[in-house]
Amino acid sequence: MSEFPWLKSYPDFVNHTTEINYKNIVEIYDQSIKKFGNQVAYKNMDVEITYNDVASHVDALVWYFQNKTNLKKGDKIALQMPNLLQYPIVIFAALKAGLVIVNTNPLYTAEEMLHQYNDSGAKAIIIVENFAFNLEKILSKTSIDLVITTTIGDMLGGLKGSIVNFVIRKIKKMVPKYSLPNSLSLKNILADCKGKKGNNVELTLDDTAFLQYTGGTTGVSKGAELTHGNICANVSQVEEWIGNNIDEGKETVITALPLYHIFALTANCLTFFRYGAKNILITNPRDMKSFCADLKKNPFTAITGVNTLFIGLMNQDVFRQLDFSGMKLALGGGMAVQDVVADEWEELTGCALLEAYGLSETSPAATINPYNGKHKKGTIGLPLPNTDIRIFDDNRKEVPQGEPGEIGIKGPQVMKGYWNREEDTKNCFHGEYFLTGDVGIMDEEGYFKIVDRKKEMVLVSGFNVYPNEVEKAISEHPKVLEVGVRGEKNEDGTEFVRAFIVKKDDSLTEEEVIEFSRTKLTNYKVPKSISFRDELPKSNVGKILRRLLE
């Protein structure tokens, strides 16, 4: 086996190695502002702002941070909001001021917030008012001394913003009462500091940019420390991978995944910003009717998402009737893209659904399927330039090609480590390889395939059963909309496979699923129990949470 067997499968236009093209993330931002100034950068709820508009707001906020607060380079600032026009503005302003961003899921409970803020040592927070009631409960137990609130309608303009805020507060009653006496208004800050401009901060590739907290599925949530170098390396790797297939200043990308998630943060907020794209921010993708209305109004050339998002869209008549002739790129990550979903997507849109793979700890992209038709369905693609991936057994020995084992990733996009967790960091590295906890296989052409999460494997009669494989098989039944699988224990302690299903057709029965599974799977992999549900528990990005299936 050659040292890097995947290189022979690279498209001709992709170099095997690439340089980091930027000295920090702010340079990516500055170049795009200069190059695409008057073009639309972001659109949300039918309101557009240009690259120059973004720059004006960013400059004002940087000045405020530097002149009206005690914040200094390296201090942590928590950001807690859904996809709104102000989100990228505060991201870029915080980075430009040299602050370290602690992205926070707005749906976190007060206890989850408390852990993240104390673990990170956050000194400031910008939070949408809908979730400020939780902050009130824990603020006194944190080191946060600067609280800035924002509203859903803040950036939508006078009358529209007022109407949106009225509906959300008074009619939908989506803003629980809260009291944060010393908090400040982001809208007022931007208005008061308009026209002002802060000082440039010296930032190197070694400076920390984000503490990106993992979901905590394997214990307490940990902050992956991502440097400017990690993120700039990943953007540069993706640039090399895409080549000239994306037109600068001419693309429209749909951002339905939240910007606080590493996939949307690097791919949509940063990489597409670098390409001068118009970014359509979807605040609530679970509202499929409004989501599809946005898609109808905004012909798009690119979309990123997870498997369940693509399923949801294709289940909407409005979506199926859209014009997809301009679409260039559909990128799936965050969870396995099932073959049946990829097939239906390509048949409907005429655009391949390319599966990629990465983690918060890898900024996130480690592998992506090639853009030029050499993609392989059912795989996560090939390692990006400058990325080395190995498969290790339980003794951390490399396994022969074609055998399953734990995926280890080495590359410039791999995190510095877990924030303030030396032991956890040490345990998840084998030399320079970050051990992902995912079981994978590499084929003879260097394409990788995820088998499953190591800790979610089910042991049935001494045999390993991976939920991904069972889910993939069941998902191919035409009456199944969504499926999640996990192991359960019998009274004697042995394990069996249980499947949880959302029906596409009400006539589907348990016996039908089991019989269908028998045509696809060896007997010990066939679920012994089927449970039908109206919906399955999902993460903030739509990934099915197996541990919460019940």
TAMO-V178158 format. One record per residue. N is the residue number from 1. RES is the residue in three letters. D_FIRST is the distance of its C-alpha to the first C-alpha in Angstrom with 1 decimal. Layout:
# TAMO-V178158
((N/RES/D_FIRST) (N/RES/D_FIRST))
This chain:
# TAMO-V178158
((1/MET/0.0) (2/SER/3.8) (3/GLU/6.5) (4/PHE/8.1) (5/PRO/6.7) (6/TRP/10.4) (7/LEU/12.0) (8/LYS/11.9) (9/SER/14.1) (10/TYR/16.5) (11/PRO/20.1) (12/ASP/21.3) (13/PHE/23.8) (14/VAL/21.6) (15/ASN/20.7) (16/HIS/17.4) (17/THR/19.7) (18/THR/23.3) (19/GLU/26.2) (20/ILE/28.4) (21/ASN/31.3) (22/TYR/34.1) (23/LYS/35.8) (24/ASN/36.6) (25/ILE/37.1) (26/VAL/40.7) (27/GLU/39.7) (28/ILE/38.0) (29/TYR/41.2) (30/ASP/43.5) (31/GLN/41.8) (32/SER/42.0) (33/ILE/45.7) (34/LYS/46.5) (35/LYS/44.7) (36/PHE/45.7) (37/GLY/49.0) (38/ASN/51.1) (39/GLN/48.5) (40/VAL/48.2) (41/ALA/45.6) (42/TYR/46.3) (43/LYS/48.4) (44/ASN/49.5) (45/MET/52.4) (46/ASP/53.3) (47/VAL/53.8) (48/GLU/51.8) (49/ILE/51.3) (50/THR/50.1) (51/TYR/47.8) (52/ASN/51.1) (53/ASP/52.5) (54/VAL/49.5) (55/ALA/49.9) (56/SER/53.6) (57/HIS/53.1) (58/VAL/50.3) (59/ASP/52.5) (60/ALA/55.3) (61/LEU/53.3) (62/VAL/51.7) (63/TRP/55.3) (64/TYR/56.4) (65/PHE/53.7) (66/GLN/54.5) (67/ASN/58.3) (68/LYS/59.4) (69/THR/57.1) (70/ASN/56.0) (71/LEU/52.3) (72/LYS/50.3) (73/LYS/46.8) (74/GLY/44.4) (75/ASP/46.7) (76/LYS/45.3) (77/ILE/46.7) (78/ALA/46.1) (79/LEU/46.0) (80/GLN/46.9) (81/MET/47.4) (82/PRO/46.1) (83/ASN/45.2) (84/LEU/48.3) (85/LEU/49.0) (86/GLN/49.7) (87/TYR/46.3) (88/PRO/44.3) (89/ILE/47.4) (90/VAL/47.4) (91/ILE/43.7) (92/PHE/44.0) (93/ALA/47.2) (94/ALA/45.9) (95/LEU/42.8) (96/LYS/45.2) (97/ALA/47.5) (98/GLY/44.6) (99/LEU/44.8) (100/VAL/41.9) (101/ILE/41.8) (102/VAL/41.7) (103/ASN/41.1) (104/THR/42.9) (105/ASN/43.0) (106/PRO/46.7) (107/LEU/46.9) (108/TYR/46.3) (109/THR/49.1) (110/ALA/51.2) (111/GLU/49.5) (112/GLU/46.0) (113/MET/47.3) (114/LEU/48.9) (115/HIS/45.7) (116/GLN/43.8) (117/TYR/46.6) (118/ASN/47.3) (119/ASP/43.7) (120/SER/43.1) (121/GLY/46.5) (122/ALA/47.4) (123/LYS/50.7) (124/ALA/51.2) (125/ILE/50.5) (126/ILE/50.9) (127/ILE/51.4) (128/VAL/52.7) (129/GLU/56.0) (130/ASN/55.1) (131/PHE/53.3) (132/ALA/55.6) (133/PHE/57.4) (134/ASN/54.5) (135/LEU/54.3) (136/GLU/58.0) (137/LYS/57.4) (138/ILE/55.0) (139/LEU/55.8) (140/SER/58.0) (141/LYS/55.2) (142/THR/52.9) (143/SER/52.9) (144/ILE/53.2) (145/ASP/56.3) (146/LEU/55.7) (147/VAL/55.7) (148/ILE/55.5) (149/THR/55.9) (150/THR/55.3) (151/THR/56.2) (152/ILE/54.5) (153/GLY/57.0) (154/ASP/57.0) (155/MET/55.3) (156/LEU/56.7) (157/GLY/59.9) (158/GLY/63.5) (159/LEU/64.7) (160/LYS/61.4) (161/GLY/60.2) (162/SER/63.4) (163/ILE/63.4) (164/VAL/59.8) (165/ASN/60.7) (166/PHE/63.9) (167/VAL/62.2) (168/ILE/59.5) (169/ARG/62.0) (170/LYS/65.1) (171/ILE/64.2) (172/LYS/60.8) (173/LYS/61.5) (174/MET/57.9) (175/VAL/58.9) (176/PRO/60.1) (177/LYS/62.8) (178/TYR/61.7) (179/SER/63.3) (180/LEU/61.5) (181/PRO/64.6) (182/ASN/62.9) (183/SER/60.2) (184/LEU/60.1) (185/SER/59.5) (186/LEU/56.5) (187/LYS/58.6) (188/ASN/61.4) (189/ILE/59.2) (190/LEU/57.7) (191/ALA/61.3) (192/ASP/62.8) (193/CYS/60.1) (194/LYS/59.9) (195/GLY/59.8) (196/LYS/58.7) (197/LYS/55.5) (198/GLY/53.8) (199/ASN/52.4) (200/ASN/48.8) (201/VAL/46.8) (202/GLU/44.4) (203/LEU/40.9) (204/THR/37.6) (205/LEU/34.0) (206/ASP/34.4) (207/ASP/37.4) (208/THR/37.0) (209/ALA/37.6) (210/PHE/37.2) (211/LEU/37.4) (212/GLN/35.6) (213/TYR/36.5) (214/THR/34.2) (215/GLY/35.8) (216/GLY/36.4) (217/THR/35.0) (218/THR/33.7) (219/GLY/36.9) (220/VAL/38.8) (221/SER/37.9) (222/LYS/36.2) (223/GLY/36.2) (224/ALA/32.8) (225/GLU/33.8) (226/LEU/32.5) (227/THR/33.3) (228/HIS/34.3) (229/GLY/31.1) (230/ASN/29.0) (231/ILE/30.8) (232/CYS/31.0) (233/ALA/27.3) (234/ASN/26.7) (235/VAL/29.4) (236/SER/27.9) (237/GLN/24.4) (238/VAL/26.1) (239/GLU/28.2) (240/GLU/25.1) (241/TRP/23.7) (242/ILE/27.1) (243/GLY/28.0) (244/ASN/31.4) (245/ASN/31.3) (246/ILE/33.7) (247/ASP/37.2) (248/GLU/38.7) (249/GLY/42.0) (250/LYS/41.9) (251/GLU/39.9) (252/THR/41.3) (253/VAL/39.1) (254/ILE/40.1) (255/THR/39.7) (256/ALA/40.5) (257/LEU/38.2) (258/PRO/40.1) (259/LEU/39.5) (260/TYR/39.5) (261/HIS/36.1) (262/ILE/33.1) (263/PHE/31.8) (264/ALA/35.1) (265/LEU/35.8) (266/THR/32.8) (267/ALA/32.3) (268/ASN/36.0) (269/CYS/38.2) (270/LEU/36.2) (271/THR/33.8) (272/PHE/36.2) (273/PHE/39.0) (274/ARG/37.1) (275/TYR/37.1) (276/GLY/40.9) (277/ALA/40.6) (278/LYS/43.5) (279/ASN/42.4) (280/ILE/44.2) (281/LEU/44.5) (282/ILE/45.1) (283/THR/47.0) (284/ASN/47.0) (285/PRO/44.4) (286/ARG/45.7) (287/ASP/48.9) (288/MET/47.4) (289/LYS/50.6) (290/SER/50.9) (291/PHE/47.2) (292/CYS/47.4) (293/ALA/50.6) (294/ASP/48.7) (295/LEU/46.0) (296/LYS/48.8) (297/LYS/50.4) (298/ASN/47.3) (299/PRO/45.2) (300/PHE/41.7) (301/THR/38.6) (302/ALA/36.1) (303/ILE/36.0) (304/THR/33.8) (305/GLY/34.2) (306/VAL/33.0) (307/ASN/32.9) (308/THR/36.5) (309/LEU/37.8) (310/PHE/36.6) (311/ILE/38.1) (312/GLY/41.3) (313/LEU/41.7) (314/MET/41.1) (315/ASN/43.8) (316/GLN/46.3) (317/ASP/48.4) (318/VAL/49.0) (319/PHE/45.3) (320/ARG/44.7) (321/GLN/47.4) (322/LEU/46.0) (323/ASP/45.1) (324/PHE/41.3) (325/SER/41.4) (326/GLY/40.6) (327/MET/37.6) (328/LYS/34.4) (329/LEU/32.3) (330/ALA/32.1) (331/LEU/29.7) (332/GLY/29.3) (333/GLY/28.2) (334/GLY/29.7) (335/MET/29.0) (336/ALA/27.1) (337/VAL/28.2) (338/GLN/29.1) (339/ASP/28.3) (340/VAL/32.0) (341/VAL/33.0) (342/ALA/30.5) (343/ASP/31.8) (344/GLU/35.4) (345/TRP/34.9) (346/GLU/33.5) (347/GLU/36.2) (348/LEU/38.9) (349/THR/37.9) (350/GLY/35.9) (351/CYS/33.4) (352/ALA/29.9) (353/LEU/29.6) (354/LEU/26.3) (355/GLU/24.9) (356/ALA/23.8) (357/TYR/23.0) (358/GLY/24.3) (359/LEU/26.7) (360/SER/29.8) (361/GLU/27.8) (362/THR/25.4) (363/SER/28.3) (364/PRO/27.1) (365/ALA/24.4) (366/ALA/20.7) (367/THR/19.4) (368/ILE/21.4) (369/ASN/21.1) (370/PRO/21.5) (371/TYR/25.1) (372/ASN/25.3) (373/GLY/24.9) (374/LYS/21.2) (375/HIS/21.7) (376/LYS/20.6) (377/LYS/23.3) (378/GLY/22.6) (379/THR/19.7) (380/ILE/20.2) (381/GLY/18.3) (382/LEU/15.8) (383/PRO/15.9) (384/LEU/18.7) (385/PRO/18.6) (386/ASN/18.4) (387/THR/17.0) (388/ASP/14.0) (389/ILE/13.5) (390/ARG/12.1) (391/ILE/13.2) (392/PHE/15.4) (393/ASP/17.6) (394/ASP/21.3) (395/ASN/20.8) (396/ARG/18.6) (397/LYS/15.6) (398/GLU/12.1) (399/VAL/11.6) (400/PRO/8.9) (401/GLN/7.9) (402/GLY/11.3) (403/GLU/13.5) (404/PRO/16.1) (405/GLY/16.8) (406/GLU/18.5) (407/ILE/17.3) (408/GLY/17.3) (409/ILE/18.0) (410/LYS/18.3) (411/GLY/20.2) (412/PRO/23.8) (413/GLN/25.0) (414/VAL/24.6) (415/MET/28.2) (416/LYS/30.0) (417/GLY/30.6) (418/TYR/33.2) (419/TRP/36.7) (420/ASN/38.7) (421/ARG/36.3) (422/GLU/34.7) (423/GLU/33.8) (424/ASP/32.2) (425/THR/30.2) (426/LYS/29.0) (427/ASN/28.1) (428/CYS/25.9) (429/PHE/23.7) (430/HIS/21.0) (431/GLY/21.0) (432/GLU/20.7) (433/TYR/19.0) (434/PHE/21.7) (435/LEU/21.5) (436/THR/22.8) (437/GLY/24.1) (438/ASP/22.3) (439/VAL/20.2) (440/GLY/17.3) (441/ILE/14.4) (442/MET/11.5) (443/ASP/11.3) (444/GLU/9.0) (445/GLU/10.5) (446/GLY/10.1) (447/TYR/13.7) (448/PHE/14.9) (449/LYS/17.8) (450/ILE/20.4) (451/VAL/21.5) (452/ASP/24.4) (453/ARG/25.9) (454/LYS/25.3) (455/LYS/29.0) (456/GLU/30.1) (457/MET/28.5) (458/VAL/31.2) (459/LEU/31.3) (460/VAL/33.2) (461/SER/34.1) (462/GLY/31.1) (463/PHE/28.7) (464/ASN/26.9) (465/VAL/28.2) (466/TYR/27.0) (467/PRO/29.9) (468/ASN/27.8) (469/GLU/27.1) (470/VAL/30.8) (471/GLU/32.0) (472/LYS/30.0) (473/ALA/31.5) (474/ILE/35.0) (475/SER/34.9) (476/GLU/34.7) (477/HIS/38.2) (478/PRO/40.6) (479/LYS/43.1) (480/VAL/40.7) (481/LEU/40.8) (482/GLU/38.8) (483/VAL/37.3) (484/GLY/36.2) (485/VAL/35.1) (486/ARG/35.3) (487/GLY/35.8) (488/GLU/39.3) (489/LYS/40.8) (490/ASN/43.2) (491/GLU/46.2) (492/ASP/44.5) (493/GLY/41.6) (494/THR/39.1) (495/GLU/37.3) (496/PHE/37.4) (497/VAL/36.2) (498/ARG/38.8) (499/ALA/38.6) (500/PHE/40.8) (501/ILE/41.5) (502/VAL/43.4) (503/LYS/44.9) (504/LYS/45.0) (505/ASP/47.6) (506/ASP/50.2) (507/SER/50.4) (508/LEU/47.0) (509/THR/47.5) (510/GLU/45.6) (511/GLU/45.6) (512/GLU/44.2) (513/VAL/41.2) (514/ILE/40.5) (515/GLU/40.9) (516/PHE/38.6) (517/SER/36.0) (518/ARG/36.2) (519/THR/35.2) (520/LYS/31.9) (521/LEU/31.0) (522/THR/31.0) (523/ASN/34.4) (524/TYR/33.5) (525/LYS/32.0) (526/VAL/35.2) (527/PRO/37.5) (528/LYS/40.5) (529/SER/42.5) (530/ILE/42.9) (531/SER/44.8) (532/PHE/46.0) (533/ARG/46.5) (534/ASP/48.0) (535/GLU/45.2) (536/LEU/42.2) (537/PRO/41.9) (538/LYS/39.7) (539/SER/38.7) (540/ASN/40.1) (541/VAL/37.4) (542/GLY/37.8) (543/LYS/35.0) (544/ILE/36.2) (545/LEU/36.9) (546/ARG/36.1) (547/ARG/37.8) (548/LEU/41.1) (549/LEU/41.1) (550/GLU/44.3))
